[in-house]
Amino acid sequence: MELAGRLANAGDNAMIAGDLRANENIALTGTQTLFLREHNRIVEALPEDLDEQMKFDIARRVVGAEIQYITYNEFLPAVGVDLPEYSGYDADVNPSLSNEFATVGYRAHSMIHGEIEMEVAPDRYTAEQLEAFANLGIEVADEEDGTEIAIPLHAAFVAPDLVPAIGLGPLLDAMGGEPQYRNDEQFDNQLRSVLFLDPDTEVVDWEECVDGPTMAECFNENVVDLAATDMVRALDHGIPSYNDLREAYGLERKTSFTDITGEETDQFPDDPEIDAENPLDDPDILDFVELRDADGNDIPINEAETLAEEGVLAVEGTRRTTLATRLNAIYGDVDALDPFTGMVSEEHVEGTEFGELQLAIWTEEFTSLRDGDRFFYANDPVLDEIESEYGITFERTLSQIILDNTDLTPEQVQDNIFFAEEE
């Protein structure tokens, strides 16, 4: 298993799974745990006198098909990827991951929320457990109708022990119940400061370490910036420039930064709040000047935090400067733009979470993964035989799998776990 941060010298605390990165964060650990339980649930549903190896093989086959079924029928539609109709296995299609997909296209890290928030019954955890959570930098608040817990990502990284401590049910409920961020060029600070780092054990007051400019001071090492890593990774793998990559995927080259972002200008405004001499070093260029809720209604900026506590969330905003302006100031020439930054800066194709380039990469890759897989669930007759013989089907939603393998109730899990319920 890959070990980092607080697990670097404590490998015995790591959980072992088929994915080397299973301990990277509690969401990955929780997902591995969920499907391990699902495997065992299927084994237990099979006839007792069946050979143990046969039980394992059947469960393995069904779980693999379930993951494919969820990926193609829930996950991809949720982010707006519409694949061509499936016409069966094609031996001429290579299902291997492309370098472009693995190193650039699949890096949708900006969607990751900076913390995992949950609300549980007041008696779910003991006072000692809550104190232990707080000592890890987890926010704990007692409310009249329950206990509110917010796990910042720095506490969720390489911390597999948190999964059984919190409970798989509450963790998955929290992950599926909260909207994630828009897939764009803005990354949460937790991904740009303390990724995988081991916290300073001498820090006792975590309030100043949860977020903001002082957060990195609470850790023993230099900061790790995932956005920068995503850019460098593309260079390390020899991925061409943004426009060259567009051309490789059959898309027209972009000729201006506003053409990429869909905005009206790539010039800094005449604004007294911006340092005219050196605007790129002025954090005010990222200030929001307008905020809007999901229905497009304006939210007063000075009231946004209070309204958020009441459930009125700002989901769109206008910054003091355009993205095209900032790209122009940094790169100067569209052809100098690196592939990752250009990809995530594109105006989204309507109904999707992607710009043209990322959508093209995903569409090509997931089509190849499907059409070039001899054992894809829609091409595997053995799955029908398993259902006919043992009554076990792979056609299950992620919500159904969560309900069958945790202590959550149907009232706590939406039918489609990939869409958070509106307040």
N, C-alpha and C positions, 0 to 999 in steps of 0.2 A: 504494500500500500504506500502511496505517496504521503509523506509526513512533512508538516511545516508548522510554523508558529509554535503554539503551546504543546503541540504533539511531537515536535522535532526530537525531543529527548525523553518522550514518554510514549513510545510506540506501543506499549502494552495496552494503552487505553484506546487504541484505534479499533474501529470495527472493520471486519474483513468482508469484502463483497467482490462481485465480478468486475466492478469498475474501480480502477486504481484511485480515482478521485473521490471515492465515496465519503471520505472524511473531510473534504474541502469545506463544506458548509452544511448546516443542519437540514437544509432543504434537500440536498442530495442524499444525505444519510437517511432522512425520513422517507424519501422515495424508494431507496433501496430496501429499507425495512418493510415498507408497504408491500412491495412485490414479492419479497421473501415470504411474508405472511400469506399472500395470495397463493403462492406456490404450495405452501403447506396446507392451505384450506382445500385446494384441489386434491392433493394427495389423500387427505382425510375423507374426502367425499367418494373416493374410489373404493371398490370392493376390498375387504380386508385380505382375502386370499390371493389377491393379485400380486405378482412378483414385485419386489421392492424396486428393482431397476425399471420395470415397466411403469410403475407409479411415477417415478422420477421423470422418465422420458415423456410421459403424457402431460404431466404438469408443466414441464419445461416448454413443450410445444405449445400448449394453450397460453401460457403467460407471454411467450414471444408474440403470439398472434394477437393477444389482448393489447400489448403495447403498440403494435402496428395499427390495429383497429382504432385505438384512441388517437394516435398520431395523425392518421389520415382522415378520420371522420369528426374529430373534435378540435385538436390543436391547430392544424393547418387552416381549416375554415375560420377558426376564431381570429387568426391574424390576417385573414383575407387572401390566402393562397388557393387559387382555383386551378387544379391540375386538369390536363386533358383526360378524357375518358379512358379507363383501363381496358385494354384489349388482350390481356394475358401476358405470360412470360415471353420475353424476347431474348434469346441466347446471344444476340449481337449487341446487347446493351451492357455496358460496364457499370456495375453498381458500386464500384469503389468511390470513396469520397474524393472529390476534386480538391486540389491545393487551394483554389480560389474560394471554395465553400468553407473549407476547414479553417483557413487562416484569416479570411475577411468576411465572407457572406453570412456566416452563422453567428458572428459576434454581435448580438443584439443586447449588449450589456447595459445600455442606457435604460432599458425597461425595468431593471432591478430596483426595487424599493429599498430605501436606506435602513428600514427596520421591519421586523415582523411583529405585528400587533395582535393581541388576543385578549378576549375577555372570558373569564372562567368563573365558575361558582365560587363563592367565598370560602368554601371548605375544601376546595380542590387540593390546595397545598398547605403544608404546615408552616408555622411561623419560622421554623428553622430552614425550610426549603426556600421561602421567600427571602430570608436574609442571605442565603447562599447565592440566590439569583442576583440580588443587589450587589454583592461583592464582586460579581463578574461584570458589572457595568450595565446590568439589565434594569430598566425602569419598572418599578412596581408601585401601583397606586390602588389603595382600597377605596372602593365606591360602595354605595348603598346596596346595589343589586349584584355586586360581584367584585372580582379583582381584575384590574387591567394591567397587562404586562406588555412591555415593548422591548423587543430584543434588537439592539442595534447590530448591524452586520459585523462590527468588530468582535462582538461576543458570539456571533453565530459561525464565524470561521473556525475551521479545525477544532470543533468542540462537540464531538459525537456523543459525549456523555449527557449533553443537554437533551437529546431526543428522548431517552427513557425518563429523564428527570421531569421534563415538561409533559411528556405523554404524546404519543403519535397522533391521537385524535385532535387535541387542541392545536398542535403544530400544523396539521394539514388543514384544519378549519381556518386558521389564520392565513395560511398561504393562499387558499382559494377564496377567501372572503374579502380581501382588500385589493382594490385596483392597483395595478402596477403603473409605472411611468410610460410615457410616450416613447416610442423608438425613434430617437433623434440624436443630436450631437451633444446633449447635456447629460453628464454622468453624476450620480449621487456622490457626495463627498466621501462617503464610507468606502467607495470603490477607488477613490483617487488619493487616499491618504494612508490608511492603515491595513490595507489588504494583506491578510495572512500573517500579520506581525504579532509578536508575543507581547502582551501588555506588561508594563512596568509593575511589578508586584508591590512596589512601595506606594503606588497610587491608591488612596483610600476613598477619595471623593470623586466619583465618576461623573458628577453633574457637568463639569467643565470639559469632559472628555467624550461626550456622546456625539457632538458635532461641532462645527465651527472651526475657526483658525487655531484654537488652542488644542484641538484633538490630538494632533501628531505628537505633542509634547508628553503624552501619557504612555508612549511606547518607547522601547529600547533601541529601535533600529531606524534606519532611514525610511521615508515614505515609499510606498509602492503605488504607482499610478496605473490603473488598468487601462485607461484611455490611451495613455502613452504606449503601454505594452501592446495594445491592439494595432497601433500604427507601426511600431517597430517590427512586430511579428510579420507583417506583410512584406516589409523590406527584407527581413531575414530569409523569407521564402521566395524572394525574387518575383513577387507579384508586381505587374506593371503599374503605371500611373493610373489615376482615376479615369481619364478619358480613354486611355488605351484599353483598360478593362471593359469600359462600356462598349467600345468598338468590338472587342472579342466576343461579347454577348449579343451582337447584332443591334446595338443601340447607337443612335447618332451621338457624335461628340458634342459636348457643351461648349459654348463660345463665351459665356459670361457667368459670373457668380450669381447674378439675379436669375439667370436661366436655370441654374441648379436649384435655387431655393424657392423660386416663385415669388420673390419679393420685388419691390419697386425700385430700390436703390442699393448701391454698394458703397455709399459715401457717408462719412460721419456727419451727423446733423450739427447745425450751429446751436449748441446747447451749453449754457453756462455751467451745467453740472459736470461737463466732461472736460478733462484736461486737454486743451487743444494742442499742446506741445508734444504730449506723449499719451495719446488716448488708449493705446493697447495695455498700458500699465495702470490704467484707471479702472478699478472694479465697478465704478458707477455705470460703465457702458452696458453692464448686464442687468441693471435695475429694471424692474417691471414698472411700466407707466400705466398699464391697463390690465385688469384681471376679469375673467368671465367664467360663469358656471357652465354646467353641461348643456343648458338651454340657451346659452349665449347672453345671459343677463350680466350686466356690469356689476362687479363687486368692488366697493371702495377699498383701496389698498390698505388704508389705516384700520380697516375693520376686518380684514381677511382672516387674521388669526382667531379673532373672537367668533366670527361666523363659522369657521371650520370646526370649532368645538361644538357648535350647534348643528353640524351636519351639512352646512352649505359650503361646498368645496369649489375652489378655483381650479379649473382643469385646463384652461387656455389663458394665454397672456401675451401681451406685446411688450417687448423690451425697449430700452432707450435707443439701442442701435440694432440694425438688422443683422442676421447671420451672414448675409452676403457681404456686408460692410466689414465684418470681422475677418472673414475669409480673405477678402481682397487686401486688407491691411497686413495679413500674415503671409499670404502666398504670392499676391501680386499678379499671378498668371494662372489661369484655369488649368493649363497643361502641367503646372508644377504641383498640382494638388495630389496628395497621396490617396490611394484607393479607399482606405477605410474612412477617412474624414469626408471625402467627397460623397461616398455612398450614404452615410448617415445624415448628410446635410441636404439631401434631395427632398424636394416637395413630395409628399406622399401621393401615391396613386389612390384615387378615391375608393373607399371601402376596404383599404388595407392598412397595415402598419409599416409599409415599406415604400421607398422611392423606387424608380424604375429599375435601377441596377440591382439592388438587393432582392427585389421581387423576381427578376430574371434569374438570379443565381439560385434562389430557393426553388423556383418552379422547375428549373432544369435538374437540380440535384435530387429533389424528392420524387420526380418522375423517374429518374434513372434508378434510384434506390428501390422503387416499386417494380418497374418493368424488368429490371435485370436480376431480380431475386426469385430464384426457382421455388423458394419456400414462402413467398409472400402469401399472407392469409387467404387472399382471394384466388390463389392458384394451388391451394393445398387440400386435396380431397380427404386426407387423413383427419382433418379437423371435423369434417362432417361425420366421419365414421366414429370419432370419439363422442360426438354429441349423440349420435344414434345409439351407441352401445352403453354409454355411461351417463347421458343426460347433462353433460358439461359443455357449455358453449363459450366461445371466445368473444362473442358479440356483446361486450359489456362496456359501459361508460366508466370513466375514471371515478365518477361519483359513486357508482354502484360498488366498485372495488373498495373505495374508502369506507363505505358503510359496512361492508362485509368483514372488514379487517381492523376496525377501530371501535371505540365506544361512542362514536357520534351517532346521533339520531337523524332520521330523514328531515326533521325540521331545521337541522343545523347545516345541511349540505344542499346546495342548489343543484338542480337537475344537470346543468352543464357547468362543471367546476371551473371552466375557463372564462366564465363571465361572472363578475361580482354582481351581486344583487344591488339594485338602487336602494338608497336609504328611504 
